[in-house]
Amino acid sequence: VQRADAVIIGGGLAGCATATYLAQGGASVVLLEQKRLNAGASGQNAGSLHFQLEHRLIQHADALGEQLDFYVALARRAIDDWRRLPQELGEDIELAMHGGLMVAESAEQVAKLEKKAAIEARQGLEVQLLDGDAARRLAPYLGPTIQAALLCPDEGHCNPRLLTGAYARAALAAGAQLHSDTAVTALRRVGGHWRVRARKAGSEQTQEWQAQHVINTAGAWAAAVGRLANIHLPVFPVALTMSVTEKLPPVLHHLIQHIGRKLSMKQVEDGNLLIGGGWSARLAQRGGEWHPDLAASVDLQALRGNLATAAEVVPAVAPLSLLRTWTGTTGITPDQLPIIGEVGAAPGFYVATGGSGFTYGPTYARLLAEKILTGDSSLPLTPYSPDRFGHMNMFMGQS
Ligand SMILES: Cc1cc2nc3c(=O)[nH]c(=O)nc-3n(C[C@H](O)[C@H](O)[C@H](O)COP(=O)(O)OP(=O)(O)OC[C@H]3O[C@@H](n4cnc5c(N)ncnc54)[C@H](O)[C@@H]3O)c2cc1C
C-alpha cells in the first residue's frame, strides 16, 4: 500500500486544478484518471466563461431563491481567479475576457434581463443593460430581432484543450503524481483512512493507496464513484452538442448568450465560431443504464435548433460552413448548483463537481484545497455542501 495525503479521482479540470493547489500547499497528492487527462467534459466543452447568471439558472430563479445571490459571489471570485490564471500557470491558455452579451428578443425577455441585472448588481457584479440599438452599436453583428442585451465586461472564453493540461503540468511541477489509464475500482475506510484501489487499463493488476482525503472529481461519473464509498451523490449525466464553423476574420468579440433560448457563441483565436448553449445529445444507454463513458450521439433536431438560433441572433452565421459537430457529457445536480465539500456520512471524502464547471473549476479547486489544507475556505462553501442532500445518506456511509 502506497501512502499519500490526498487521492484525487478524475483527471479533468476539477481534478488537475485541485491536485495543483493541494500540492502547491504542501500535500502529497496522487491523481488517478481512468482514461487520458482531459478526456471528459473538460476537453469537450464550449469554453465559455459564464459570470452572468445563465439561462438555465434564470429559468428556475424562483426555486433557487437566495441561492442565486451566493452564485453571484462565486462568479465575482471566479473573475479574479481567471484574471491571474495565465500568469499563475505560465502558459498561453487562449484566455479572452472581452465581455459577454446576454440578448433578449421580446418584452418578456427584456423584463427577465432587468430582474437578473438587479440580482447581479445587488451582489456587486458589474453588468450594464443596453437597449437594442446600443447593443448593435457595441456589437454590430447582432441581428434586428435583438431588443436588449446585458453586458458583463468580464465574460469571455478560454481554450478547453489547453487549460487542463496547463494545470496538469503545474501539479507535476509541485510534486503531484498523475496516473492516466488508471480506474478507481474500490474505496474503503480503514482505521480513519481511505484505501483506494485502482486498476491499470488492459491489466488485471491492481494498486492500492492509503490517504486521509479522497476527492471525487469524476464529473458525470461522480455518482458511480460515490457508490464505491457507499454513498448516494445526486449527479446525473447529460450529453450536450457543440459545433464549430469555418474560420472568418475577427468579427465577434463577445461571448453571446440568450436569456430565453439556448445559445452560446464565440469566435476563438483561430477565427472559427463555436456554437452551443445546452442543446441535448443522446446519452448512450445499455440495459437501462446510462453510459457516460460511451460517446453520446448527435440529435439532428437539436443541432438544427441550435444553428437556427445562432443564425437568427447573428445573421452573418447563416452562410457559414459547419466544420464539425461533437457531443460531450457532463454531470448536473438536482438544484443546478455545484456540489463542493466533504460528505458528512463519509469523513475525508470530498466532492467537487456540477454547475458550469469550466468557468468555476479553477475556483472550486482553489476553495476546496483551502478547506482541506486549513479547515476553512476564503469564500464559504456551505451553499454547495454535499450535505444539502444529506438525507439521501441517512442510512448510508460507514456501517
Ligand atoms: C458540450 C459541453 C459544453 C459545456 N460548456 C461549458 C461552458 O461553456 N462553460 C462552462 O463553464 N462549463 C461548460 N460545460 C461543463 C463543463 O465542461 C464541466 O462542468 C467540467 O468540464 C467538469 O469538469 P470535471 O473535471 O468535473 O469533469 P470531467 O472533465 O468530465 O472529468 C472527470 C474525469 O473523471 C474520470 N473518471 C471517472 N470515473 C473514474 C474512475 N472510477 N477512476 C478514475 N477516473 C475516473 C473521467 O474519465 C473523466 O476524465 C460544458 C459541458 C459539455 C459536455
The ligand as a Gaussian input file, in Angstrom:
#p B3LYP/6-31G(d) Opt

LIG

0 1
 C      -20.658000      20.058000     -24.546000
 C      -20.423000      20.743000     -23.233000
 C      -20.293000      22.130000     -23.193000
 C      -20.039000      22.771000     -21.986000
 N      -19.804000      24.099000     -22.000000
 C      -19.404000      24.733000     -20.863000
 C      -19.046000      26.097000     -20.887000
 O      -19.026000      26.714000     -21.932000
 N      -18.688000      26.683000     -19.733000
 C      -18.681000      26.011000     -18.546000
 O      -18.380000      26.614000     -17.510000
 N      -18.969000      24.690000     -18.489000
 C      -19.318000      24.035000     -19.615000
 N      -19.615000      22.699000     -19.596000
 C      -19.479000      21.986000     -18.328000
 C      -18.006000      21.677000     -18.043000
 O      -17.391000      21.137000     -19.183000
 C      -17.906000      20.681000     -16.884000
 O      -18.647000      21.158000     -15.778000
 C      -16.452000      20.496000     -16.436000
 O      -15.585000      20.287000     -17.525000
 C      -16.391000      19.319000     -15.480000
 O      -15.034000      19.075000     -15.186000
 P      -14.656000      17.846000     -14.272000
 O      -13.191000      17.864000     -14.130000
 O      -15.507000      17.891000     -13.053000
 O      -15.185000      16.566000     -15.104000
 P      -14.563000      15.814000     -16.364000
 O      -13.772000      16.716000     -17.222000
 O      -15.677000      15.061000     -17.010000
 O      -13.543000      14.817000     -15.705000
 C      -13.947000      13.694000     -14.963000
 C      -12.907000      12.622000     -15.189000
 O      -13.110000      11.571000     -14.241000
 C      -12.681000      10.384000     -14.863000
 N      -13.205000       9.246000     -14.091000
 C      -14.495000       8.862000     -13.964000
 N      -14.599000       7.755000     -13.199000
 C      -13.337000       7.424000     -12.818000
 C      -12.785000       6.385000     -12.025000
 N      -13.560000       5.440000     -11.465000
 N      -11.448000       6.339000     -11.849000
 C      -10.631000       7.284000     -12.422000
 N      -11.120000       8.281000     -13.197000
 C      -12.446000       8.368000     -13.386000
 C      -13.235000      10.518000     -16.267000
 O      -12.591000       9.648000     -17.186000
 C      -13.004000      11.986000     -16.573000
 O      -11.784000      12.232000     -17.263000
 C      -19.930000      22.023000     -20.777000
 C      -20.078000      20.630000     -20.818000
 C      -20.298000      19.992000     -22.024000
 C      -20.403000      18.493000     -22.043000

